[in-house]
């Protein structure tokens, strides 16, 4: 059984569509992530993921590795 959750992550440092694509790619490459909706206007990422496969902390680290600051909400 999957344990899918929807969680918001605050993302700092995005300035353009390229930043949004970088953050989206960093998140969706993680195993267990089902979808990621990244908003430049709101500076957030809304992520649907299986918490049995990937932790929120791993999503934050993936965003940071892409060059942005992030925090789980």
Secondary structure, 3 states (H helix, E strand, C coil): CCCEEEEEEEEECCCCHHHHHHHHHHHHCCCCEEEEEEECCCCEEEEEEECCCCCHHHHHHHHHHCCCEEEEC
